[in-house]
């Protein structure tokens, strides 16, 4: 969950590192630090706080040099403070390390090191790791890369690490297991990062390290990759990045989150482009075509995901069961991986992750693969771990999502899942040709309807102004829009720190109704084609208890308008596609409430964008 950057080349390293850390700050912002290697020393500076605090502290310091590493932290071992910040020196200060991940056997390693006379300044597992590497290096008189390999074969846990050595201004040693690490290859220069955003303006050539691989990047030499387990050389596979610099800038918006909300007409359209061909009456997806028989004959489809991606899976459950008539289960990857689930070769597991690096989801699909299931990955990052671990899959083409609270990734995931469900339904004959054509024509219109919803932002601003100071929110929905209620509540709690819960509307009477009074705003998603009359009854029950009703309804709905305190209208759509529309005002409502409360919208407290550790 931390952010790693590094550089070796002909340019000054410090400005490149700082710019890279700012782009990776969505991964962690408890603390930050850099280490620059010159001819005599490793000049290290770090502090609690954000990258801007690091910049202030670095003012006037000697940070000249063309090789360096940088880090922005999301705390695991030890609270955020100056001492626990990365990079960490070894005890001799001959080595320095940055680390993303968790070393699970750090306690036993630390005891061994203490017995050898090592002393520790921080509470981190990372300082244990660098001292263990130094102990191995000194005891066996090894080169740095050999010491790293020997040490890591005795380490249990997840890591992406970069290590530099005092006096060596040409070389950085890298290693990866479970946490992402990518190398950018430029003209006589190398970049390293947790993802490609820090170096996209310098090079489009990227190599993604696989688990249990290590690499040496050295000035004037080619990238060298070896297996950690057996030291065998591995030929690097160079990916051509499709990302553009403007995609990772704010583009005039106050926050990345707002920019990404307003990018959704384009991101949904990009996800559908080339796949949804309504004029020809077809859906064209190579991964689905290649594994079409597996989908058609599947005894069950399992969705594994976390957070917002899990909500996308819940929407897909309705779609796959309605359109393809295949039994579906939606699992939290974090729970699934620790059960002893019943999985067969007839199961298809669809793994959903924005980053493609979510640790629990990766572990879940590896478990399913061992049991013979077919893995279909859906993620937003080309070359990510889930993309490489899946048998087949589909990218969402949402573009980089920097805001920690996911918005456009959710709608892009739902869009691509709709395509898959429709195509499998057509292939199985569960959908008639006329119904199939009608649905793909409707899906093709969704980006325009999302644009229409974004034009109603002023309505959400006025509602936000009224409820920005409340302590609790309740979100209700039925059918396809029950997952939207969950997602709306998650967005609000993530960025505004208001307690919020999502429920199926019918479940309100089974407990949550006890909370409703004049101080409780209730967001009700009440579209006409989703058990509308039942939802109307739920609204009446809320109104009878003086609850404040914020209703999301179809255009022209007069019945609920008479009962609700506030109404947000959406354009008509097939029920299956309403989540792509109804989620938009809920995102805007959360955003504006958070801004009005003075919260850091893009970097909410305690959260990081990519959860690469348990």
C-alpha positions in Angstrom: 0.0 0.0 0.0 3.0 2.2 0.2 4.5 4.1 -2.8 8.0 3.3 -4.1 10.0 5.4 -6.6 13.6 5.3 -7.7 15.9 6.7 -10.4 19.4 6.2 -11.8 20.6 8.0 -14.9 22.1 11.4 -15.9 19.4 13.7 -14.4 19.3 14.9 -10.8 17.4 12.3 -8.9 15.7 14.4 -6.2 13.2 16.3 -8.4 12.2 13.1 -10.2 11.6 11.4 -6.9 9.5 14.2 -5.4 7.4 14.4 -8.5 6.9 10.6 -8.5 6.0 10.6 -4.8 3.3 13.1 -5.4 1.8 10.9 -8.1 2.0 7.9 -5.7 0.7 9.7 -2.7 -2.7 8.0 -3.2 -0.9 4.8 -2.1 0.1 6.2 1.3 0.5 9.6 3.0 1.4 8.9 6.6 5.0 9.9 6.0 7.6 10.2 3.2 11.3 10.2 2.5 14.1 10.0 0.0 17.7 8.7 0.0 20.2 10.1 -2.5 23.5 8.3 -3.0 26.7 10.3 -3.7 30.3 9.3 -3.9 30.7 9.3 -0.1 27.4 8.7 1.6 23.7 8.0 1.5 22.0 11.3 2.2 18.6 10.4 3.7 15.8 12.7 4.7 12.3 11.7 5.8 9.4 12.9 8.0 5.9 12.3 9.2 3.2 13.8 7.0 2.8 14.3 3.3 5.2 14.8 0.4 4.8 18.6 0.8 6.1 18.3 4.4 9.1 16.3 3.1 9.8 19.1 0.5 9.8 21.7 3.2 12.2 19.6 5.4 14.5 19.0 2.4 14.9 22.7 1.7 18.6 23.6 1.8 19.7 20.0 2.4 22.4 18.3 0.3 20.4 16.1 -2.0 22.6 16.2 -5.1 23.0 13.0 -7.0 21.8 11.0 -10.0 20.7 7.9 -8.1 18.1 7.8 -5.4 15.0 6.1 -3.9 11.9 7.6 -2.4 8.9 6.3 -0.4 5.5 7.4 0.8 4.1 5.3 3.6 0.9 3.7 4.8 1.7 2.5 8.3 1.6 -1.2 9.2 4.3 -1.8 11.8 4.6 1.2 14.1 2.7 4.5 14.0 3.4 7.3 11.5 6.3 9.3 12.8 9.7 10.5 11.6 11.6 7.5 12.9 9.2 4.9 11.3 9.3 6.6 8.0 11.2 5.1 5.0 13.9 4.9 3.8 15.6 3.0 6.6 19.4 2.7 7.1 21.0 -0.5 8.1 22.8 -0.2 11.4 26.1 0.6 9.7 24.4 3.1 7.4 26.1 1.3 4.5 22.7 0.3 3.1 19.3 1.9 2.8 15.9 0.4 1.9 12.4 1.3 0.9 9.7 -1.4 1.3 6.0 -2.0 0.5 4.5 -5.0 2.2 4.7 -6.9 5.4 7.5 -9.2 6.7 5.5 -11.8 8.7 8.5 -13.5 10.4 10.1 -10.2 11.3 9.9 -10.9 15.0 12.0 -14.1 14.9 14.5 -12.3 12.5 14.7 -9.4 14.9 15.5 -11.6 17.9 18.3 -13.3 15.9 19.7 -9.9 15.0 19.5 -8.6 18.6 21.5 -11.6 19.6 24.1 -10.6 17.0 24.4 -7.2 18.5 22.1 -5.2 16.2 20.0 -2.3 17.7 16.9 -0.8 16.2 15.7 2.7 16.0 12.2 2.1 14.6 9.3 -0.2 15.2 9.2 -1.3 11.6 9.6 -4.7 10.0 11.5 -2.9 7.2 14.4 -2.0 9.5 14.6 -5.6 10.5 14.8 -6.7 6.9 17.6 -4.3 5.9 19.7 -5.3 8.9 19.1 -9.0 8.1 20.3 -8.4 4.6 23.4 -6.6 5.9 24.1 -9.4 8.4 24.0 -12.0 5.5 26.1 -9.7 3.3 28.8 -9.3 5.9 28.8 -12.8 7.2 29.2 -14.4 3.8 31.1 -11.5 2.1 28.6 -11.3 -0.7 27.8 -8.6 -3.3 24.6 -6.7 -2.4 22.4 -8.5 -4.9 23.6 -11.9 -3.8 23.0 -11.0 -0.1 19.4 -9.8 -1.0 18.7 -13.1 -2.7 20.1 -15.3 0.1 18.2 -13.3 2.8 14.9 -13.2 1.0 14.9 -17.0 0.8 14.6 -16.9 4.6 11.9 -14.2 4.7 8.2 -14.9 5.0 5.8 -12.3 3.8 5.1 -9.8 1.0 7.5 -7.2 -0.2 8.5 -4.8 -3.0 11.9 -3.5 -2.0 14.6 -1.2 -3.4 18.0 -1.1 -1.8 21.0 1.2 -2.4 24.6 1.0 -1.1 26.9 3.7 0.2 29.4 4.8 -2.4 27.7 2.9 -5.2 26.2 5.7 -7.4 25.3 3.3 -10.2 23.2 0.4 -8.8 19.8 -0.2 -7.2 18.7 -3.8 -6.2 15.0 -4.6 -6.4 12.9 -7.6 -5.4 9.2 -8.4 -5.5 6.8 -10.8 -3.9 3.1 -9.9 -3.5 3.5 -6.2 -3.8 3.8 -4.4 -7.2 7.0 -3.1 -8.7 7.7 -1.9 -12.2 10.9 -0.7 -13.9 10.8 2.0 -16.5 13.5 1.8 -19.2 14.6 5.0 -20.7 17.7 6.2 -22.7 20.6 5.3 -20.5 18.4 5.7 -17.4 16.1 3.6 -15.3 13.0 4.4 -13.2 11.3 2.2 -10.6 7.9 2.7 -9.0 4.9 0.9 -7.5 3.0 1.7 -10.7 3.9 3.5 -14.0 2.5 6.9 -13.2 5.7 8.4 -11.8 7.7 7.9 -15.1 5.1 8.0 -17.8 6.4 11.3 -19.1 10.0 9.9 -19.4 9.4 6.5 -21.0 6.7 4.3 -22.3 8.8 1.1 -21.8 8.0 -0.8 -18.6 8.9 -4.2 -17.2 6.6 -5.5 -14.4 8.5 -7.8 -12.0 6.8 -11.1 -11.2 6.6 -12.6 -7.7 9.9 -14.0 -6.4 11.9 -12.1 -9.0 14.7 -9.6 -8.2 16.4 -7.1 -10.5 19.5 -5.0 -10.7 19.3 -1.7 -12.4 22.8 -0.3 -13.1 24.0 2.7 -14.9 25.4 1.7 -18.4 24.1 -1.9 -18.2 21.0 -3.7 -19.3 18.3 -4.6 -16.9 19.1 -7.9 -15.1 16.3 -10.1 -13.7 16.8 -13.3 -11.7 14.7 -15.7 -9.8 15.0 -15.3 -6.0 14.6 -19.0 -5.4 17.2 -20.5 -7.8 19.1 -17.5 -9.2 18.2 -18.3 -12.8 18.3 -15.4 -15.3 15.0 -14.2 -16.7 14.5 -12.3 -20.0 12.6 -9.1 -19.3 9.3 -8.6 -21.1 8.9 -4.9 -22.1 5.3 -3.5 -22.0 4.4 -0.5 -24.0 2.5 1.9 -21.8 -0.8 3.3 -23.1 -1.0 5.9 -20.4 -0.7 9.6 -21.1 0.5 12.4 -18.8 -2.7 14.4 -18.9 -4.6 11.4 -17.5 -2.8 11.7 -14.2 -3.1 15.5 -13.8 -6.1 17.3 -12.2 -7.0 19.1 -15.4 -8.4 22.2 -13.7 -10.6 20.3 -11.2 -10.2 20.9 -7.5 -9.7 17.2 -6.7 -8.9 14.0 -8.6 -12.1 12.5 -7.3 -14.3 15.2 -8.9 -12.3 14.9 -12.1 -12.8 11.1 -12.1 -16.6 11.5 -11.4 -16.9 13.7 -14.4 -14.7 11.4 -16.6 -17.3 8.7 -16.3 -19.1 9.3 -19.6 -15.8 8.9 -21.3 -14.5 6.0 -19.2 -17.7 4.0 -19.7 -17.6 4.8 -23.4 -14.0 3.7 -23.6 -14.8 0.5 -21.8 -17.6 -0.3 -24.3 -15.7 0.9 -27.4 -14.8 -1.9 -29.8 -16.7 -4.4 -27.7 -20.3 -3.2 -27.9 -21.3 -3.0 -31.6 -25.1 -2.3 -31.5 -25.3 -1.5 -35.3 -24.0 -5.0 -36.0 -26.0 -6.5 -33.1 -22.9 -8.1 -31.5 -20.6 -8.0 -28.5 -17.0 -8.7 -29.3 -14.7 -9.7 -26.4 -11.7 -11.9 -27.1 -11.4 -13.3 -23.6 -15.0 -14.3 -23.5 -14.8 -15.8 -27.0 -11.7 -17.8 -26.1 -13.3 -19.2 -22.9 -16.9 -19.1 -24.1 -17.5 -22.8 -23.7 -16.2 -22.6 -20.1 -18.8 -19.8 -19.4 -21.6 -21.6 -21.1 -21.0 -24.8 -19.3 -20.1 -23.3 -15.9 -21.9 -24.9 -13.0 -21.4 -21.7 -11.1 -19.7 -18.3 -11.4 -17.8 -17.0 -8.4 -17.0 -13.3 -8.1 -14.1 -12.5 -5.7 -13.3 -8.9 -4.9 -13.0 -6.4 -2.1 -14.6 -3.0 -1.3 -16.1 -1.2 -4.2 -15.2 -4.0 -6.6 -17.2 -6.3 -4.4 -20.2 -4.0 -4.9 -19.7 -4.3 -8.7 -19.7 -8.0 -8.3 -23.1 -7.8 -6.5 -24.5 -5.8 -9.4 -23.1 -8.5 -11.8 -24.8 -11.2 -9.7 -28.2 -9.9 -10.8 -27.1 -9.5 -14.4 -25.6 -13.0 -14.8 -28.5 -14.7 -13.1 -31.1 -12.7 -15.2 -29.3 -12.7 -18.6 -27.2 -15.9 -18.5 -29.2 -18.0 -16.1 -26.0 -19.2 -14.3 -25.9 -19.6 -10.5 -23.7 -16.9 -9.0 -21.9 -16.3 -5.7 -20.2 -13.1 -4.7 -17.4 -13.5 -2.2 -15.2 -11.1 -0.2 -11.8 -12.2 -1.3 -10.5 -11.7 2.2 -12.9 -14.3 3.6 -12.9 -16.7 0.7 -9.1 -17.2 0.8 -9.3 -18.4 4.4 -12.2 -20.8 4.0 -11.9 -24.2 2.6 -14.3 -23.4 -0.3 -15.8 -26.0 -2.5 -14.4 -25.3 -6.0 -14.5 -27.5 -9.1 -13.2 -27.5 -12.6 -16.7 -26.5 -13.8 -16.5 -23.2 -11.9 -15.5 -19.8 -13.4 -14.0 -17.4 -11.0 -14.2 -13.7 -11.9 -11.7 -11.6 -10.0 -12.4 -7.8 -9.9 -9.8 -5.2 -8.9 -9.2 -1.7 -9.9 -5.4 -1.9 -9.4 -5.0 -5.5 -10.3 -2.8 -5.8 -7.2 -5.3 -6.4 -4.4 -3.5 -8.9 -2.1 -6.6 -10.8 -0.9 -8.0 -11.1 -4.4 -4.7 -12.3 -5.8 -4.6 -15.0 -3.0 -8.2 -16.0 -3.7 -7.6 -16.6 -7.4 -4.4 -18.6 -6.7 -6.5 -20.8 -4.4 -9.1 -21.2 -7.0 -6.5 -22.0 -9.7 -5.1 -24.8 -7.6 -8.5 -26.4 -7.5 -8.9 -26.3 -11.3 -11.3 -23.3 -11.7 -11.0 -21.0 -14.7 -9.9 -17.5 -13.7 -11.2 -14.4 -15.6 -9.7 -11.2 -14.4 -11.2 -7.7 -14.6 -8.9 -4.8 -13.7 -7.9 -1.4 -14.8 -4.1 -1.6 -14.9 -2.4 -3.2 -17.9 0.2 -5.7 -16.9 -0.9 -5.9 -13.2 -0.6 -9.0 -11.2 -4.2 -10.1 -11.5 -4.1 -9.6 -15.3 -1.0 -11.8 -15.4 -2.4 -14.5 -13.1 -5.7 -14.9 -14.9 -6.4 -17.4 -17.7 -8.3 -14.6 -19.6 -9.8 -11.3 -18.8 -10.9 -7.8 -19.7 -9.4 -4.4 -18.9 -11.9 -1.7 -18.0 -10.1 1.1 -19.9 -11.2 3.7 -17.2 -7.8 5.4 -17.3 -5.7 6.0 -14.1 -7.8 6.5 -11.0 -5.9 8.6 -8.5 -8.6 9.4 -5.9 -8.6 6.9 -3.2 -12.4 6.5 -3.2 -13.2 4.7 -6.4 -15.7 6.2 -8.7 -15.1 5.7 -12.4 -13.5 2.3 -11.8 -16.9 1.1 -10.3 -19.0 2.1 -13.3 -16.4 0.8 -15.7 -16.4 -2.6 -13.9 -20.2 -2.7 -14.0 -20.1 -1.8 -17.7 -17.7 -4.6 -18.6 -19.6 -7.1 -16.5 -22.8 -6.2 -18.3 -21.1 -6.9 -21.6 -20.0 -10.4 -20.4 -23.4 -11.3 -18.9 -25.2 -10.2 -22.1 -22.8 -12.1 -24.4 -23.0 -15.3 -22.3 -26.7 -15.0 -22.2 -26.8 -14.7 -26.0 -24.5 -17.7 -26.5 -26.5 -19.9 -24.2 -29.8 -18.8 -25.7 -31.0 -17.5 -22.4 -31.7 -14.1 -24.2 -33.8 -13.9 -27.3 -32.2 -12.1 -30.2 -34.6 -9.2 -30.0 -34.1 -8.8 -26.2 -30.3 -9.0 -26.7 -30.4 -6.3 -29.4 -32.7 -4.1 -27.3 -30.3 -4.4 -24.3 -27.1 -3.6 -26.1 -28.8 -0.6 -27.7 -29.8 0.6 -24.2 -26.3 0.0 -22.9 -24.9 2.0 -25.7 -26.9 5.0 -24.5 -25.6 4.9 -20.9 -22.7 7.3 -21.4 -25.1 10.0 -22.6 -27.4 9.4 -19.6 -24.4 9.7 -17.3 -23.6 13.1 -18.9 -27.2 14.1 -18.2 -26.8 13.2 -14.5 -23.6 15.2 -14.2 -25.5 18.3 -15.3 -27.6 18.0 -12.2 -24.7 18.5 -9.8 -26.3 21.7 -8.3 -29.0 19.5 -6.8 -26.5 17.4 -4.9 -24.7 20.6 -3.8 -27.8 22.0 -2.2 -28.6 18.7 -0.5 -25.0 18.4 0.8 -25.3 21.9 2.3 -28.3 20.8 4.4 -26.8 17.5 5.7 -23.1 18.1 5.9 -23.1 18.1 9.7 -25.2 15.0 10.4 -23.7 12.0 12.2 -25.4 9.2 10.4 -26.9 8.3 7.0 -29.0 5.4 5.8 -29.1 4.2 2.2 -31.8 1.9 0.9 -32.3 0.2 -2.5 -33.9 -2.9 -3.9 -32.8 -5.4 -6.6 -30.1 -4.0 -8.9 -29.9 -0.9 -6.7 -29.3 -2.5 -3.4 -25.5 -2.7 -4.2 -25.7 0.9 -5.2 -27.0 1.7 -1.7 -24.0 -0.2 -0.3 -21.6 1.7 -2.6 -23.2 5.1 -1.8 -22.8 4.5 1.9 -19.2 3.4 1.5 -18.3 6.5 -0.5 -19.8 8.8 2.2 -18.0 7.1 5.1 -14.7 6.8 3.2 -14.3 10.5 2.5 -16.5 12.5 4.9 -16.1 10.2 8.0 -19.9 10.2 8.5 -21.2 6.9 9.6 -23.4 5.4 6.9 -25.0 2.1 6.2 -26.6 0.5 3.1 -29.5 -1.9 3.3 -31.9 -3.7 1.1 -35.0 -1.5 1.5 -37.2 -4.4 2.8 -34.7 -5.1 5.6 -35.3 -1.7 7.1 -38.1 -3.2 9.2 -35.7 -5.8 10.6 -33.6 -3.5 12.7 -32.5 -0.2 11.0 -36.0 1.4 11.4 -35.2 1.8 15.1 -32.6 4.5 14.1 -35.0 6.6 12.1 -36.0 10.0 13.5 -36.0 13.6 12.4 -32.2 13.6 12.5 -31.7 10.7 10.2 -31.4 11.4 6.4 -32.3 8.4 4.3 -31.2 8.1 0.7 -33.7 5.9 -1.1 -33.0 4.7 -4.7 -36.6 4.3 -6.0 -36.5 3.8 -9.8 -39.8 2.7 -11.3 -38.7 -0.7 -12.6 -37.3 -2.1 -9.4 -40.2 -3.2 -7.1 -41.3 0.4 -7.2 -44.5 0.0 -5.1 -42.6 -1.8 -2.4 -40.1 1.1 -2.2 -43.0 3.6 -2.0 -44.2 1.7 1.1 -40.7 1.9 2.6 -40.7 5.7 2.1 -44.0 6.0 3.8 -42.7 4.1 6.8 -39.7 6.5 7.0 -41.9 9.5 6.6 -44.2 8.3 9.4 -41.1 8.4 11.7 -40.0 11.9 10.6 -36.9 10.6 8.7 -35.5 13.0 6.1 -36.0 11.4 2.6 -33.5 12.0 -0.3 -35.1 10.1 -3.2 -33.4 9.1 -6.4 -36.3 8.6 -8.9 -37.0 8.5 -12.6 -37.8 11.7 -14.4 -41.4 12.7 -14.0 -42.1 10.7 -10.8 -44.8 12.7 -9.0 -45.7 10.0 -6.4 -42.5 10.0 -4.5 -41.9 13.7 -5.1 -44.9 14.4 -2.9 -43.4 12.3 0.0 -39.7 13.1 -0.2 -37.8 16.0 1.2 -35.5 16.1 -1.7 -35.6 14.5 -5.2 -32.9 13.7 -7.6 -34.2 12.7 -11.1 -32.5 10.2 -13.4 -33.3 9.4 -17.0 -35.2 6.2 -17.8 -33.2 3.1 -18.4 -33.5 -0.7 -18.4 -33.4 -1.8 -14.7 -30.2 -3.8 -15.2 -28.3 -0.6 -16.2 -29.7 1.8 -13.6 -26.7 1.3 -11.3 -24.5 3.0 -13.8 -26.8 6.1 -13.5 -28.0 6.0 -9.9 -24.5 5.8 -8.5 -23.5 9.2 -10.0 -25.6 11.5 -7.7 -24.5 9.5 -4.7 -20.8 10.0 -5.7 -21.4 13.7 -6.1 -23.3 13.9 -2.8 -20.5 12.2 -0.9 -17.9 14.5 -2.6 -19.6 17.8 -1.8 -20.4 16.8 1.8 -16.7 15.9 2.3 -15.5 19.1 0.8 -17.9 21.1 3.0 -16.7 19.3 6.0 -13.1 20.2 5.2 -12.0 16.7 4.6 -9.1 15.6 2.3 -11.2 14.1 -0.4 -8.4 12.5 -2.5 -6.5 11.2 0.5 -9.0 10.2 3.3 -7.5 9.3 6.6 -6.3 5.7 7.2 -7.0 4.6 3.6 -4.8 3.9 0.7 -5.8 3.3 -2.9 -4.2 -0.1 -3.6 -4.5 -2.6 -0.8 -1.4 -4.8 -1.4 -1.1 -6.2 2.1 -3.6 -8.0 4.4 
